[in-house]
Amino acid sequence: MELGGKKGSDFAAEITDSNEIDLKGLRLEVKEMSLAFKALADLVNEALINNKALNSRQSATGQRKLSSPTPTQSLIGAFRKEQAVKKLFKTPTPPRRAMNSPKLDKKNTASRASPLSTTSNGKSIASCGKRKISECNEEDTATNPGGFTLPMGMESNYPPTPEMLLLRREMILAHYIFHPEMDNNEILFQLGNKKVTRLDFQSFCPPNEVNHEIITLKTMKTTYLQRDEEFPSVWSLPPSFVDDVFNGLTINELKETYAKVWMPPYIGLKYVYVPIRDERGHWFVMVISLVDEAIYHLDSNLQMGDDLIERRKIMATLCAAISDIVSECMFPKMLLTTAKKLTSWNIIQAAGIPNRGTSVDSGVWVLKWLELEKGFGSHLDGNLNEDAVRMRSATDLVSGWYNEKRREIEESSEAFWKMMIAGEAPIGWRK
């Protein structure tokens, strides 16, 4: 019997050959799928572990606990954010004016020996019979019941403590950010034309005061995270906004500089955060609540009398400027109506904030308050874990998906960590 001009035996042979080829291809596909599923399982497992650690950290620090995403949702969210980076930050629009920051006190920013690396008599731990760094393994970083810490003998300008509740990757990143031998001019954060170096990050180290650049990064973080929200509801204006208002910029100039990036026309706008630094170097925050139709004054060092009057005058001036900017923009009618009433709202002192009697840690309080975002309430938590806020703010900014240097810095920190553990990293190491 012939099929299509071919003998049945020849046709059968061709079918057999083609089936063998298909089977080989199928085996390869099954193998590839198996590897892919294994990788996915590893990712889900890591997400579960990190989720448990984050829940533990939130419970320990008293943070507002929101419903935790499932591992699958976390993976999908990460993918969406990676795609959003390409779309949003391809040609970002940075603020038009340069943001001036005060110079750091050289005495404060000088490299300090880690308290974990020396004994009370000044000798290094390695010379006191303890193991050297090269003899440590990664398990040494998890010996404390809290977060991950550095092995004994590792230097840092700001060593992690258990109370900071850092995950392992965050501890490795912190080691890289604050290592005393690293280049202070290395760029750790970049978003469009905005670049921030390691020197600026040294202001996170106690007893340094958190500087202007760091507060600006915190407001940038909120601004760009809001763009990824399904229902964005927060504006977080940079410190330069306050400077420009009091430097006499016109409403049109302010609108051109801040409206497009910092003040998008969100229909569901609820809160406007404005960090303010007065002439004495004291930081405080104004929160405009469209929910309560009130203006909240968040201040950790407020003396009744001249201080209160002066700071409220500053807030009243800023509210008038914001109202005028909104009125000049093509914003939703409801927002325009609200803006007209803004200057008539009462300024209220937020409850629950202790009077510290000092401005040294005022910038740290501001970092904590800016993190509230849409979770703001009129009665605030009066506790401050200063070290945790300082360190977690630093690692969150560097590892945020909005940081264009994130992958590069994370890879460098991992490589540097492995070399330090192996005892191979030379002084002045650069990747």
N, C-alpha and C positions, 0 to 999 in steps of 0.2 A: 504494500500500500504506500502511495506517495502523497505527501502533504506539501502543497505549494511547490511542486517540482522537486521535492526532496524525499529521499527515502525515510521511512518511519524510524529506522535505526539511527540515521544521522540526526534527525530532529530530536530524538530522545537524548542523544549524546549532548546536543547543544543545550537542551533544557537542564540536564544534569550539571554541565559546566556552569551555566548561569546561576543555578541554585547554590552551587558551592561558593561562587563569588558573592551572592547575596548573603549567604550565611556568614561568610567572613566579615562582610560589612556590618551585618547585624551584631556579630559578637563585639566588634569594635565600638558600635554605638552603645550596646548594653554596658560595656566596660566604662565608657565615658560617662554614661548616665549614673553608674554606680559611684564613680569618683565625685560627680557633681552632688549626688545626694549625701555622700559622706561629708563633703565640704559644708553643705547646708546644715547638716546635723551638728557639725562643730560650731557653726555660727550661732545656731539656736541655743546650744548648750552654753556658749560664752555669754549670750544675751541673758539667759536665765540667771547665770552666776552674777553678772553685773547688776541685774534687776534686784536680786536679793540684797546685794551690797548697798545699792542706792537706797532701798527701803530702810535698811538698817541705819544708814547715815541720816536719813530724813527723820527717823524716830529719835535718834540720839541728839540731833541738833534742834529739834522742835520745829522743823520747817513744815509748812502747809503740805499735807500729803494728798496728792491728786490721784485719781485712778491710774494704776500702772498699766502701760501698754503691754500687750502680749509680745513674745519674742518675734513672731511673724510681723506684727505691726511695727516693731522697732526696726526690723530689717527693711520693710517697705518705706518707713519714714526716712531712714538713712539714704535710701536710693533717691527718694524725692528731693531730699536736701542737696544731694550731689548734683542732680539735674538743675535744681534751682540756682546753684552757684554759677553754672555755665550761663544761665539765662540772665540772672540779675547783675552779676559782677563782671560781665564781659566789658562793658563800658560804664562803670559806675560814675555817678555824679557827686564828687566830693564837695564839701563846703568851699565857697569862693575865697574866703579869707583865711589866712594862716592862723593857726591856733597857738598862741604863745604860751609857753609853760615856764614856770619859775625854775631857775637852776637849782640842782640838788646841792645840799651841803656836802662837800667832799669828805668831811670828817665822818658824816653819817653813812656815806655810800662806800667807804673804804671796805675792802674785804676783811671779814671777821672770821676767826677760826671757829669751826663748828664746835658747840659744846659736847657733841657726841664724839669728837675726834681727839679731845685732850682731857687730862685728869686735873684735879685741883692743884697739883704742883706744876702744871704746864707740860708734862711729858706726854708724848703721843701714846695712844692706847696700844699701838702695835709694839712699842718698846716696853710695855708693862706686862708682857706675857700673853696678851690677847692675840687672836689670829690676825694675820694680815688680810688686806682686801683680796689678794689673789687666792687666799684659801677659803673665802666666803662663797657660798652659793646663794641662789635666789631665795631659798627657804629662810635664810637669815633675816630677810626683810619682813617676814610675817610673824616674828616671835612675839610681838606685842598684841594685846587683845583688841586694840582699836584699829586704826588704819595702818598702811604700810609705812615703814621708816627705813632709813639708810643703814647699811651694815656699819659696824664700828670701824672707824678709821677713814671713812669717806668725808671729804671736805665739802662744805656748802656755806654760802653766805646766809642761807635761811633753811636749816635742816627741817624736814618734815617731822611732826610729832604724831603719836597715836590719836590725839584729840582732833587732828585735822581730818581723820577718817578718809584718807586718800586711797584710791584703788592703786594697784601695782603700776599700771601705765601712767597714772597721774604722778606717782612718786618718782618714776624714772624721768618724766618730763620736768618736774620741779628740780631734780638734781641737775639737769642740763641747763635750765634757766638761771639757776643761782650758783652755779659752780664758779669759784673765785678765779680760775685760770682761763675762763672763756672770754672772748672778745666782746667788750661792752658796746662796740659799734655794730654787732651783728643784728640784722633786722629779724625780730621775732614775730612781728605782726604787720600785715599789709592788707589794705582794702582799697583798691583803686590807687589813688595818689597818696593815701595816708599810710605812712610807714613809722613804726615805733621800734626802737632798739632795746637791747638788753639793759642799757644804762637807765632808761625810763622804768623798766620793770624792777630795778633795784629799789625803787621807792616803796615797793611792797614790803621790803625788809624792815622790821622794827629796829630802832625807834623812828625811822624815817616817816615823814608825812606823805601820804598818797598825793601824787602831783596831778597837775592839770591834764596831762596827756592820758593818764590812766582813767580819770573820770570821763574824759571824752570817749575813750574806747568802750567804756561801760554803756554810755548812751548810744553809741554806734551799734553795739551788740543788740540792744533792745529794738532799735529802729529797723535793723535788717531781719531780725527774727520775726517781727510783726508782719513783715511782708510775706512770710511763709505761713501765717495763720489763716485759717479759713474765715474767721471773723475778727480781723484786727481791731484793737480797741485802745491802743496806747501810743502816745507821743512821748519821746524822751529827748528833750532838747539839750545840745551840748553847752558847756560853760561859755563858749565863745559867743553864744546868743546873748547872754547877759552883758558881756563886754561890749558887744556891738551896739546894743540898745543904749548903754550909758556913754558910749563914745559918740553918740549923736547921729547914727545912720538913719536915713529916712525910711519910711514905711516901705517904699518901693524897693530900696536897697535890701532891707531885711527880707522882703518877700522873695526877691531874686536869689538870695543866699540860702534861705532856709525852707521856703514853702514846699518846693518840689521833693526834696529828699527827706526832710525832718518833719514835715507837717502835711502828710498825704490826706486827701479828703475822705477819711474813713466815715462811713455812715454810722457805724456803731461805736464811735469814739467815746471813751468813758473817763480816761485819766490823762493828764498832761504833767509830766515830771520835768522840773527845772532845777538842776543843781546850781547852787550859788556860792561864790566865794567872796567874802567881804574884804574891805581894805586891811583888816587885821590878819587875814589869812585863814579865817574860820569858814568851814564848809557847813551849809545847811541846804535843805530841799524844800521847794514849793511844789505841792501837788494840787492841781486843779481837778476837782471831782465833778464831772458832769452828772454823775449819779446822784450826789447829795446837793448839787448846786452850791458848793462851798469851796473855799480855798484853804488847804491845810498847810500849816507851818511845822516842818519836822526839824528839830534842832536839839543837839545834845549838850549845848552849853549856852543857855539863855538866861541872862540876868534881867530881871524886870527893871524897866526904866528906859534909859537912852538906847540900849541894845535892842530892845523889843520894838521901840518906835522906829528906829532907823531901818531895821530889817523888814518891817512891815511896809515902810515907804518903798523899799526896793521891790517888794512883791507887788505892790499896787501899780508901780510903773511898768513892770513886766507884764502884768495882766492887761493893762491898757494897750501895750504894744502887740500882744497876741491877738487881742480883740480886733485891732485895726488891720493886722495882717489877714486874718480870716475874712474880714469884711471886704478886703480888696481882691480876694480870690474867688474862683468859681467853685464854691463849696455847696454841699447840699443845703436846702432851705432851712432845715431844722438846726443844722450846725451854725448857720448864719444868725438865726434868731437867738440861739444860746449865747453866741459871742457878744451880741449887743448887751446882754444882761450881765456879762462876766464881771464888769467893773463894779457892779452893785452887790456882789456876793460878799458874805462875811469871811474874814480871815480867822481861822480857828487853830488853836494850838492842839496838835494831835496828842491824844492821851497815851500814857504808858511809857513815855520816853524819860529816862532819868536825866537829871541835870548833872553832868560830869564835872563841871567847874573847870574844864580845860578844853582847848581846841586841838590838842595833839592828835587825838584819835577821831576827830570830826570827819575826816575824809573816809575813814573805815566805816563809820556809821552811814555815810552817804552811799557807799558801795552796797551795803546791806539793804538800804531802802530802795535803791534803784532796781534791785533784784525782785521786788514785790510785783512790779508790773500790774497786771489786771487783778492780782490778789490783794490789792490795797484795802485797808480798813481803817476806820477812824481811831481804833484802839490798837496800838502796836506793841510788839514784843519788846520789853525793856532790857533783854539780855543780849550781850554781845560777846561771842567767841572770836576775839580779835584775830588770833592766829589763823583760825579756820577760814574766816572771811578773806583775809589777806591772801593766803595761799590758794584757796579754791578759786578766787577771782582771777589770779594769775594763770593758773592751769586752764581754767575754762576759756579765757580769752585766747590763749595760744592754740588750744585744741578745738576751738569752735569751727564749724564748717564754713563760716563766713571769712575766716582767715586764709588768705591766698598762700601763706607760707606754711600752713598747717602740715601738709604731708612731708615737706622738706624738713621741718623742725622735728616732727615725730620720728622720722627715719634717722636723723642725726642723733637724737637723744637715745634711741635704741642701740645704735652702733657705738656711741660713746659709753653707754652703760656696759655693754658686753666687753669692751676693751678694758674698762676699769675693773670689772669683776675678774678678768683674766690677768690683771696687773700689767697690761700692755700699753695703756694710754699714756703717751708722753705729755710733759708739761707744755701747755700752749697748743694742745691738740686741736686740729681743725679737720672737719670732714671734707 
